[in-house]
Amino acid sequence: MSTGSTESTGSTDSDAAGSTGGDGGTEATESTPNTPDAPVAPNSAATKATPPKPAAAAPAAATATRRRLVVAALMLSMALVALDSACVSTAVPQIVGELGGFSFFSWLFSGYLLAVTVTLPIYGKLADARGRKPVLLVGSALFLLGSLLCAGAWSMGALIAFRVVQGLGGGAIQGTVQTLAADLYPLERRPKIQAALSTVWASSAVLGPAIGGLLAGYASWRWIFLINLPVGLVALVLLKRHLREAHVVPGSRSRIDWAGALGLFAATGLLLFALVQGGVAWPWLSAPSMAVFAGSVVAGVVTFVLERRAEDPIMPGWVWRRPVIAGVNLALGCLGVLMIAPMVFLPTYAQSVLGLSPVAAGFVLSVWTLSWPTSAALSNRLYRHIGFRDTALIGSCVGTVLLAAFPFLPYRGPAWEPALLMLLLGAGLGLFQLPLIVGVQSSVPWHERGTATASVLFCRQVGQSVGGVLFAVIANATLTDRLHSAPPALRGALPQGLDKTASALLHGGSLGGAATDYLRHALASAVGHVYLGAAAAAALAVIFLATVTPKRFPTAEGD
């Protein structure tokens, strides 16, 4: 890999409009003819050529149109993945009412997340070896097939299995869309397209529950999955017709390390399965829990041996040997951990402690979806001057301070205080995440970009799984301690556990005033400790960025 020593390219926006995305990964970003502003050698053939006719601008205009259509298809594909889980979460009561299976309905989400996470590295490698287009088309088709099967599910077990099929397609969509966004645009314009994709996620987080509730309440929960079909088919048609990759040469395909892919799938899948089931289906130190963790370790060791021997491993060693990618992987793993605190625990805090309605509680959380993409879109103005790492350091430091400040909010204070905290947190995390993703994508050539992008997304997803388990343990431990140390007069009437506590505060008309206030204090302490854990994860990200990640990111040739 040929690299330069700086992070900026020196290209102008006018150059970017017709230049290749980084290094010309798709025909939608082919280079345009020289413009009057472009430097030309004095004795070059261009100086002796006839001036271009006005009609010469037509190919450039067609290329720009094609690129816009491809971006529209990418945003539609991302919207499918982002909206789906948000819609399903609102329709759970209707789904359980029709299909039953309340005791394991959580696997509607866990099964999907597991399938997405374990396939990300595999799809990233396939995108580098076979091209982005076939991976995205197959992944989108698989997601739509899963949607169709989900709509026809006859039991909760069948619905969970079909959600896993959806997840197998969702892994291809998430990783490949992010990679194509880097292919389509040069370095200085990537924050805009990445911010647009972030906006899709933000809008989905806000609109998804409302759409799911409307469909489940006035039509049927099955329409949550059926509505994916027309949107996905439009995206498939646009990608099929307008996405053309220049780097994929027929006959030059490398062999895929399928043994390593299967081993990685097994090791990661067993680990996530153990994290999801531990403390729920069985105690953490029980024989089943230890057996699954041991199976994950054994599969991981076998995968490591296979990858060491493979000619072209599915998870190549350079992903961890290069300080840039290794540092970003670790930092974004911490980001995945800390994101769980507001995503999972803030709505419960807002409703049970502050006494807000579900709509108002959703607004308190959703404000960070406004500031996150905005700061991400503006981050290039900062990292052009101080670099990718230092920009991310600023964002992670801001996140650390804000997360650590949450437990110090006044008990049952006004709702605008946590809302303001979330607004500022979103701004900080926008500076944290996007420069690191753009920096990694810009540090590798086209044939490594899919693998590098998948590795950072994979680490973030694993971080979210770990964060969900870690913070649930912290919250339950705090609540258990508070409930056990309750005054004797209240102890018998108090519920046990986080879920029962939140439910008692929301629906517990039988609780007296003293018991209700004690429960609110206990839940506020539990959520406060979760936020301190999230602040520790953010501080760990700061350490990784400062010690592992180099100050200057290399830039791949042509980027």
N, C-alpha and C positions, 0 to 999 in steps of 0.2 A: 504494500500500500504506500503510495506516494503521498506525503503530507507536507503542508506548509507550516509556518511557525505562528501564524496569526489566526484569529477567529473570524475576522471580517473578510469579505471577498473583494470589496472595492467596486462591486457592480452597482449600477444605478438602477432605479426603478424602471426607467425606459428600457434598459437592457433586459431587465427581468421579464418584461411583458412578452418578449418573444424568445427568450433564451430557454435552455433546458432547465428542468427542475433539478438543480444541483448539478447533475452530469448527464442530463438528457435521457432520463429513464423511459419516457414515453413519447410517442409521436405527437401527443397533444402538447408537447413543450419543445418541439423541434426549433432549431435556430432559424431566425428569419434573415433575409438578405441584409447586407450592410446598410446602415442608415447614414445620413450625412454627418451625424455626430461621431460615428465610429472611426477610430484611428486606422489609417491605411498607409502601408509602406509606400515611399515615394516611387519606387520602380515596380511596384506590384502590378499584376495584371488588372487589378480592379481599377487602377487609375487610367488604363487605356480602354476599359470597357465602355460601351455605350451606356449613358445614364438610364436607369431603370424606368420603364414606362409606369404610368399611374396604375395600370392593372396589376403590377407586381405586388401590390399590397393585398391582393385578394387571398393568396395562400396564407399570409400571416393572419388575416381576419378569420379565415376558416379555422386555423389552428387555435386561435383564441376562443372561438365559439365552441370548438370541440372540447377544449380544456374546461370551459365553464359547465358544459353538460356532464363531463366526468366528475367535477366537484359536486354538482347537484346529485349525481348518483351516489357518491360517497356519503354525502350528508343524509340521503334517504336510507342508505344501508345502516349508518350509525344510529339513525333515529329508530329503526326497527329494533335494534338490540337494546337501546336505552329505554324506549317506551315499554317494552314487553314486561319486564319484571316490575316496573312501577305500576302498570295497569293490573297485573296479577295480584299484587299485594292488597289492593282494595277489594278485589272480588273473592278473597279467601272464604268469607262466610257463605256466599252463594255456592261456591265450589264444594265446600265441605257439606253444605246442606243437601246437595244433590248426589254427590259421590260417596260421602262418608270419609272415613280415614283421618279423623281429626288428630289422632295420636302421632301421625307421621307426616302431616301436611307440610311441615317445615322443609322437607326434602324437595318440595317444588322449587325452592330457592337454592338449597344446598347442592342438590344434584346438578342443577344448571351451572352454578358457580364452579363446582368441581370440574365439570366437562370443559368449561371455558379455560380454566387455569391450566389444566394438564396438557391441553392441545396447543397453547400459545407458542411454545418453543418449536413444536413440530411444524406448525404452519409457517412460522418465521423462516425455518430452514427450507421448506418447500418453496416459499416465495422467492428465495434467493436462487434456488436450483432450477425451478420450473417457470418462474415468472410470477408476477403479482396477479395478473388477470385470471389465469385458470384457478388459482387458489381462491380468489375472491368469488368467482362465479360458482365454483363447487360449494364453497362455504355458504353462500347466499341461498343456493338451491337446497342445501341440507337444512338450513334454518327454516325455509318455507315449508319443506316436507315435514319437519317437526311441528310447525304451527298447524298444518292441516291435520296431522295425527292428534295433536292436543285437542283440537276442536271436536274430534270424534271420540275422545276418550270415554270409556265406559266404567272406569273405576279409578280410585286414587292411585293405585299401583301403576296402572297403564298411563295415567297422566304424568306421573313422576318419570317413568321410562321415556316418554315422548319429550318431556322437558330436557332430559339428558341429550336426546337427539338434537333438539334446538341448540343446546350448549355446544355440541360438537361443531355446529355451523357458526355459532356466535364467536367462538375462538378465532376462526378464520377471518370473520368480519372485523373484529376489534383490532387485531394486529396488522392485517393487510391494509386497512383503511389508513391507519396512522403511517404506515410505510409509504403508501402511494402519495399521501399528502406531502411527504418530503421529496418524492420523485418529481412531483409536478411543479414545484416552486423552488427557486434558489434561496439561499440562506436568509437573505434579508427580508424575504416575503413569507417565510414559513410561519412566523408567529400569527399572521392574519388567518391563514387557513387552519392552523391548529386551534386558534381562538374560536373560529367558526364551528369547529367540531366540538369544542368545549361548550359552546352555546347550545348545541343540539342536546348535549347531556343535561345542561342546566334547565332548558325548556322542558325536557322530558321529565325531570324530577318534579317540576311544578305542575305540568299538565297531565302526566301519566295517571296519578291517583284519581283525578277528576274524570278523565276519560274512562278509566276502568270502572269507577262507580256508576257512571251514566250507562255504560253498556250492560253491566251486571244488573242494575236496577230496573232498566226500562226495556232491555232486549234479552240477552242471555250472556253469561260469562264466556260462552264459546265464541262469541263475536270478538272478544279480545284477541283471539288467535286468528280468526278468519280475516280480520281487517289487515293483517300483515300481508296477505297474499297479493292484493292489487298494488300496494306500495312497493313490495319487494319485486314484483314482476316489472314494474316501471324501471326500478334501479337496474335490474338484470339486463333489460333491453338497452338502456343507455350505456352500460358498461360494455356489453357485447359489441355495440355498433361504434363506439367512439374511443374506447381505450385501446391504444396500440403501443406495444412496448418495443423499443428499438434494441434493447440489450439482449433479448432472448434470441439466440441463434439456433435454428433447428440442427439437431445432431450433436450439439455441444453439452448436452445435459449430463451432469455428474450423477453418480450412484447415490441413492438415499440410504442412510444407515437405519434401516427399519428395525434391526435388533435394538439399537440404542434408543430409538423412538418408543418401542414397546417397554423397554426398561424404565425410561423416564416417566412414561405414562403410569406404570405400575407403582414406582416409588412415590411420585407426587400424589397420585390418587389415594394410596394407602395412608399417606401422611395427613392429607386433608380429611379423609374419612375418619381417622382417629381423632382429629381435632374437633370435627363436627359432632361425633357421637360421644366423646368423653364428657362425663358429668351429666349426660342426658340419658343415653341408652344404658350406660353402665358407669360405675365409679372409675375415676382416673387410674387408680392403682389396682384395678381388678384384672383378672386373667385375660378376658377379651381385649381390654384396652392395651395391655402390655404386648399381647400377641400381634395386634395390628401395628403398633409402633415398631415391634421387632421385624415384622414383615417389610415395613417401609425401609428400615435400615438395611436389611439384607438386599432388597431390590435396588437400593441406592448404591451399595457396594458393587453389586453385579453390573449395574449401569456404568459406574465409574470405570471398571475394568474394560467393559466393552467399548466405551468411548475412547479410552487410551489406545486401543488397538485399531479403532476404525480409521479408514483413510480419510473420510470426510464426516466427522461426528455430527450428530444432530444438535448437541450443545457443545460447540468447540471450546477448547481451553482458553483461547484468546479473549473470550467474553469475560473471564476473570483475571487473566494475566495483564490486560491493558488497564492501567490505573483509571483512565477516564471512565470506561464502562463499568469496571468493578465498583468504583466510588459511587457512580450514579445508581447502580443496582442496589447497593446497600442503603443509600439515602432514600430512594423511592420505596424500598421495602418498609422503611420507617414511616414514610408518608402514608402507605397503606394501613399501617397500624393506627396512626393517630386519627385518620379519617373516621374510624369506627365510633369514636367518642361522640361527636356531634350527630352523625348519621343515625345511630341506634339509640343513644341515651338522651339526647336533647329533647325530642318530642315527648318522651315520658316525663322528663323534668318539667317541661312547659305546662303539660296538662295536669300532672299530679301535684306538683309543688306550687306552681304559679296559678293554677286553676284556670288556665286558658281553654278555649274550645279547640277541637281538633283542627279547625281551619286556621285559627290564630296561631296555634302551635306549629302548624306547617309553614306559616309565614315566617316565624322566628328562624326556622331552619333554612328556608328557601332563599333568604337574603344573600347568603354566601354564594349562591349560584348566579347572582348578578355581578358581584365584584370579582369573582374568580376569573371568568373569561375576559372581563374588561382589563384587569391588570395583566393577564397573559398576553392580550393583544398589544399592550403598550410596553411589554417587557423588552422588546428589541431596542427601544430607545435607551434603555439602561445597559443591557449587556454589550451593546456596541462600544460603550465607553469603558466599562469595568470588567467585562468578560462574563462568560456563562456561570462559572463557579461562584464568583463574588455576588452576582445577582441572586443566585439560589441561596447563598448564605444569608443575604438580607432577608429574603422571604422566610427561610427557616427560623431565623432569630426572631422575627416578628411573630411567627406562629408559636414559638416557644413561650414568649412573654404573654401572649393573649390566652393561650390554653392554661398557663399557670395562674392567670388572673381570675379565671372563671370561679374557682371555689371562694373567692373573696367578694363576690357579688352579694349584696344584702339579701337576707332571707325574705322570700316572697316580695322582692322588689318589683319595680315596674318592668313590663315586658320589653321596653325599648332597650334596656341595658344588655341582656343577652343577644338581642337582635343586632345591636351595634357591634358587639363583640364578634358575632358571626360575619357581619359585613366586612370588618377589618381582617378577620381571619381568612376569608375568601381572597381578599386582595393580597395578603401575604403568601398564601399557597399558590396563587397564580404566578407570582414571581419565583416560587420555589420549583414547581414542577416543569413548566413549559421550557424554560431555558435549558434544563438538563436534558429533556427529550430532544430538543432541537440540536443541542450541542453534540449529543451522542450520534444522532443521525448524520450530522455534518462531518463527523470525524472518521466515517467509514465510507468506502466506495459502494457503488450500487449493489454489487454481488454479496455484500455483507450487511446491508442495511436492514433487510428483513429479520435476520438473526439478532442483530443488535437491538432493534426496536422491540422484538418479542421478548428479549431477555429482561428489559427494564419493565415492561408491562407485566411479565410473569412475576417478577419480584414484588411489584406493587400488589398484585392479586393475592400472592401468598401472604404478604403483610396484612392484608385485610382479614384473611382467615385466622391468622395468629392473633390479630387485634380483637376479633370477635370473641375468641376463647379467653384471652387474657383479661379483657375488661369485664366479661361476665363473671369470672372468678373474683376479680377485685370488688365488683358491685355486690355480689352475693355475700362475700366475706364481711364487708362493711355492714351490710344490712343484718346479717346473722349476729354480729357482735352487738349492734345497737339494740336489736330485739331481745337478745339474751340479757342485756344490762338494763332493760326497761324497769321502771318501778313495779313492785309486786302487784299494785292495784290495776295496772294496765296489761301486764304480761299475758294473762290468760286470754284476753280479747284480741290480741294483735296477731295478724297473719305471719306466715313464715315464707321468706323467699322474695325475690324481686318481682316476679310476675304477680304473685298474690298480693303483694303490697301495692303495686300500681293499680291492680283491679279493685282493691278495697278502697283506695282513695277516689277512684273514678265512679264507682258504683255503690260504695259502702254507706248507705243511709243509716245503717244500724250502729255505726261507730259514733262514739261520743266526741265532744269537742276536744277533750284532752288527748284521746287516743289518735284522733285525726292529726292534730298538731304534732304529736310525737312521731307519727309515721312520716309526715312531711319532712320533719327535721332529719329523720333517718335516711330517707330517700335523697334529700339534698346532699347529705354527707357522702352517700354512696356515689352519686354522680360527680360530686366534687373530687373524690378520690380517682374516679375514672379519668377526669380531665387532667389531674396531676400525672397519671400514667401516660396520657397522650402528650403532655408537655415533656415528659422524660424521653418519649420516642422522638419528639422533635429535636430535643437537645442532642440525642444520639445521632440524628441526621446531621446536625451542625458539626459534630465531631468527625463523622465520616467525610463530610465535604472538606473540612479543614485539614485532615491528615491523610486521606487516601486519594481524593480527587485532586489532580494538578490544577494550578491556578490558570494556566493557559491550555485550552483545548486545541489539539491539532485539527486542521481542516483538510479533508481529502481533496486530491487534485481535481479541479474543475468545479469545486463547490464554493 
